[in-house]
Amino acid sequence: MSITPHPIDLSACLHLTASKSRRKKGTNNMSNQLILESGKYYHIYNRGINGENLFRKEKDYERFLHLYSKFIEPVAETYSWVLMPNHFHLLVRIKEDIAYKYSRPDFPNDEDFDAVKWETEPGIKRTTIPEGRTPVAYRHFSHLFNAYAKNHNIVSERHGNLFERPFKRKEIDNEVYLKNVVLYIHHNPVHHGFCEHPLEYPWSSYLSCISVKPTKLYRKSVIGWFDDDANFKYMHNGKLEIEAIEQWLEM
């Protein structure tokens, strides 16, 4: 079977959005950085404070993913991710029209409520959401990082902040950039010398993307951005313009 590649002209895209980036730059304050708007895609990334490792053992990666499922899946769709020893990258879309399923009065004790308090349900217009049941996506990410840091500090017998603050986020507003961020995320282990191909690295969404096993990843959408499985794999075999992408991401 012959595969027709569909290359991405990143330099052209950078040129087209340069003026918009300049307009935004300088106007962002702390309150703007905290906003994660419903219905929008974001590249979210962060690293350990002073370059400290976030993940040292397999259990550390597993613990982070467990907490990610608890705190982030209720408020965001996940399209790609990678966990590196001292940093991580996520590509997510913030869910729209959701509300918390339960409130404290629904449960007889705190333990039962704590087990379900982060769960959300779709299809609820904001004008009809009961008071106190509106999720705030940014807070869910903060809860994730705080919960992981608390456990990490106990296990590692350390104190203080673990992550840089605030966590970084970049809105992604077109399909070309979505494809490039997916490629960038999956190539991160290659770029940092941990492997020669994304297939060889266990802590990223690449393996889920090429698998047929059930996944909570929005795999169908990701493959669709690349047209099909064959082109998805083809684009991941090529050389990536890491520096150009990092320039646009302002990393």
CORNORDA-V703540 format. One record per run of one state. SS is the DSSP state (@ for helix, = for strand, . for the rest). FROM is the first residue (numbers start at 1). TO is the last residue. If there is no record, write none. Layout:
# CORNORDA-V703540
ss->(SS;SS)
from->(FROM;FROM)
to->(TO;TO)
This chain:
# CORNORDA-V703540
ss->(.;@;.;@;.;=;@;.;@;.;=;.;=;.;=;.;@;.;@;.;=;.;@;.;@;.;=;.;=;.;@;.;@;.;=;.;@;.;@;.;@;.;@;.)
from->(1;10;25;30;35;41;49;52;58;72;76;84;87;95;98;101;104;107;110;117;120;123;126;129;137;157;163;164;168;173;175;192;198;201;204;205;206;210;219;226;229;238;242;250)
to->(9;24;29;34;40;48;51;57;71;75;83;86;94;97;100;103;106;109;116;119;122;125;128;136;156;162;163;167;172;174;191;197;200;203;204;205;209;218;225;228;237;241;249;251)
